[in-house]
Every structure is written in C-alpha cells, then in structure tokens.
Amino acid sequence: MNAALSWPCAALPGAALADRTTMHVGGRVQWLLEPANPEELARAWNAARERGYLPRILGGGANLVIEDGELDGVVITTARMRYILRPGHSEDPRGEWTLRQDPLPAAMEDSAPRLVAWAGATIPGLVGTATKLGWSGLEGLAGIPGQVGGAAAMNAGGRWGDFWDVVESVHVLDRHSGVLRELPRAECAPSYRDGGMVDFVVLGVVVRLVKRTIPEVEAKVRDYLQTKRRVQPVTEWSAGCIFKNPSPELSDGRSAGKLIEDAGAKALSRGAAAVSALHGNFIVNSGAATAKDVLALIEDVRQLVRSKTGIELVTEVKVWRASDIVRG
Ligand SMILES: Cc1cc2nc3c(=O)[nH]c(=O)nc-3n(C[C@H](O)[C@H](O)[C@H](O)COP(=O)(O)OP(=O)(O)OC[C@H]3O[C@@H](n4cnc5c(N)ncnc54)[C@H](O)[C@@H]3O)c2cc1C
C-alpha cells in the first residue's frame, strides 16, 4: 500500500468499510476516494484507471455485503456528493453540470416540477424534499435507505413504484471512456431491481414529479412508512432484500420472502447473522456478525429453498469479494 500516492480528491488508505454499509460487515479497502462533486469523481475515476485500478462505487451500502479482510484496489464513495437542487430556485454549486437548461419559469415548473440530485443525496433526503414541496412521484421510496446513485443503479422501489418511474435523465460517467454524459430516460433500460447502469457511474439524476398538495403527499409517505415498519426489520442492521422475487409463473406468485418462510428457512442463522423473524428475505446482524456468517447464511437459505421447491433464488444484494477483479 502506498500511503504517499496522491489523488485528485480526499483519499483514505486502508479504510474500514463495515460501518459504511447498513449490514455493518466487511473489511478494509486499499484506497477509499471521497470526491465532493461529480467533476471530482470523474477525475478520481480517471486517476484510478491511469494507475491500473478498476474502482468500485459505494453509495449508502444499503444493498451490499462486503467480504471480510483486505480488499485490493480502489473504492469511490459518493457520500460527500449530497446536493439536491430545485432548478431555478436553489443556489447551484456547480452551475454548468447540474442542468444544462435555463432555469424553469415558475409557470412551467407548475406543470413539470423537477429536482436534480447528485449521486450521494440520500433517498430519504430526496423523498423529504419532494414531500415538503408537495411534489408527488417519490412517495413509494419512503423508508428505503441509501443514496440516489444506488437507487438508480438498483432501480430501488417496491409495490408502490420504482425509482426509474420518475427519472427524466441521468448524468453519468462512462466507465470505459471516462467521459461525462447525460442519458435521457429513453436511452436507458431499467428493469426489476436493475437500473441497467453497468457501463456507467451515476453522478446525478433529474427527476420529474407531479404537483399535488403537501398534505396529500405527506399522507402517502406516512402510510407507506407505517406499512414498511410493520413488515420489514427497518431498525435492525441488514442489507435489505437478499434475493430477487422469482417470476410469478415459476413461484406460483410467491415472493422470495414467502418461499423462504414456507421452506422453514426463517429459523436459520450463522453466528450473529439470522434470517429476520419479521421478513424472510432479510438477514439481520445482531451486532457481531461477519461477512462470512452472512454469506454462508445466504447459501444455506438458497439451498433450503432449492431443496424444498426446486427454485433457484437469485441474489439481489451485491457482494464485493476479495477475489473480484479490481485491476485492468
Ligand atoms: C432496511 C432496508 C430496507 C430496504 N428496502 C428496500 C426496498 O423497499 N426496495 C428496494 O429496492 N431496496 C430496498 N433496500 C435496499 C437499498 O436501500 C436499495 O437497493 C438502495 O437503492 C441502495 O442504494 P445504496 O446507495 O445504498 O447502494 P449501495 O448498496 O451502496 O450499492 C448497491 C449497488 O449499486 C452500485 N452503485 C451505488 N452507487 C452507484 C453509482 N453512483 N453509480 C453506479 N453504481 C452505483 C454499487 O456499486 C452496488 O453495486 C432496503 C435496504 C434496507 C437496509
């Protein structure tokens, strides 16, 4: 490890990653880069590429399990890129990047209100901003942790809608050329829990919402939050849903959580990692779990469901392994 290596943004050598995820497991990475804005992220990315690294991108770590031990290479976190802007109203800290269009006249904003959020803005922060304005479209994401870049990459959502439903365009860095681009929604192909961003780093998004009243939007958010708190272990350490729901034809309409429950896998645990008693598709860390526990438990659950139903559950949660290719 070369602690003297200089980077075009804040950088931590040997950074611990566990507490940067909601599961709170995992080891250290050789370099953690912390750009403060999209241009800095692009410079950090290109500097890492010039040095032969293939950086990993860390958002809120809310759908991620990181292996224990030492991870080689570079992780770029978007945690410092937190701006949410209301075009034409908010002070724009980076003028030219945020929206390549003139401020919207008030009359137009009435019919097409938009927010611009940098990748590191939190999902609750974006939902909260829209709620305070009485702008509808993001309520279905109430209670989902993580950041906007992660929400775009994962197409976060649920029964009340998905993030990409309201995305008008994304500002991205092309992972191959290192060049910044703006992709209109029509050029993107998000699907269930997959934003289709494999060739890109998301720098920010423009979301287009609908004007309603503040009480209307607040009521929906409250309602969805209450439901979420009832059915998911939102106050415990977890990484959200571990598995994607299989196609209804395959599973007779049963969700991954229901398949896990029906297979008796809710009783499973490994060390301090256990399948949640509240929701079968969540694994919770009671405090001292390691990534090894969590990853072994994921395989135990997959195996039990396979043996009882013949269905092979596919992982939704992302796993960073020490063996991943991070140089090239
Ligand atoms: C209690 C709890 C409840 C949850 N409920 C839901 C739910 O209802 N619905 C749902 O969909 N999810 C849910 N999740 C999962 C999680 O909140 C979402 O997947 C969220 O979008 C992850 O965002 P993140 O910033 O934390 O991404 P991370 O976990 O940091 O990253 C996830 C993946 O996205 C990639 N990524 C992150 N940022 C970027 C970027 N800027 N550009 C390109 N790639 C990027 C990462 O490299 C990684 O592959 C829940 C999680 C928890 C802990």
The ligand as a Gaussian input file, in Angstrom:
#p B3LYP/6-31G(d) Opt

LIG

0 1
 C      -33.946000      -1.736000       5.928000
 C      -33.792000      -1.717000       4.429000
 C      -34.930000      -1.636000       3.631000
 C      -34.802000      -1.628000       2.237000
 N      -35.931000      -1.569000       1.481000
 C      -35.824000      -1.575000       0.125000
 C      -36.997000      -1.515000      -0.688000
 O      -38.129000      -1.437000      -0.205000
 N      -36.833000      -1.516000      -2.035000
 C      -35.587000      -1.573000      -2.612000
 O      -35.486000      -1.570000      -3.848000
 N      -34.466000      -1.634000      -1.855000
 C      -34.555000      -1.631000      -0.524000
 N      -33.426000      -1.708000       0.238000
 C      -32.114000      -1.816000      -0.416000
 C      -31.419000      -0.465000      -0.681000
 O      -31.946000       0.524000       0.161000
 C      -31.559000      -0.016000      -2.139000
 O      -31.106000      -1.000000      -3.041000
 C      -30.766000       1.260000      -2.406000
 O      -31.098000       1.757000      -3.663000
 C      -29.264000       1.024000      -2.337000
 O      -28.634000       2.277000      -2.510000
 P      -27.163000       2.491000      -1.952000
 O      -26.751000       3.877000      -2.277000
 O      -27.100000       2.093000      -0.545000
 O      -26.351000       1.488000      -2.876000
 P      -25.086000       0.510000      -2.434000
 O      -25.622000      -0.512000      -1.510000
 O      -24.004000       1.394000      -1.944000
 O      -24.708000      -0.087000      -3.806000
 C      -25.553000      -1.050000      -4.444000
 C      -25.001000      -1.279000      -5.866000
 O      -25.162000      -0.072000      -6.614000
 C      -23.874000       0.360000      -7.109000
 N      -23.838000       1.832000      -7.035000
 C      -24.005000       2.603000      -5.941000
 N      -23.905000       3.902000      -6.263000
 C      -23.667000       3.933000      -7.604000
 C      -23.448000       4.980000      -8.544000
 N      -23.439000       6.264000      -8.182000
 N      -23.248000       4.653000      -9.841000
 C      -23.237000       3.350000     -10.241000
 N      -23.422000       2.311000      -9.399000
 C      -23.629000       2.606000      -8.101000
 C      -22.847000      -0.274000      -6.169000
 O      -21.580000      -0.374000      -6.821000
 C      -23.504000      -1.602000      -5.892000
 O      -23.275000      -2.493000      -6.971000
 C      -33.518000      -1.704000       1.640000
 C      -32.374000      -1.766000       2.443000
 C      -32.503000      -1.780000       3.820000
 C      -31.267000      -1.852000       4.666000

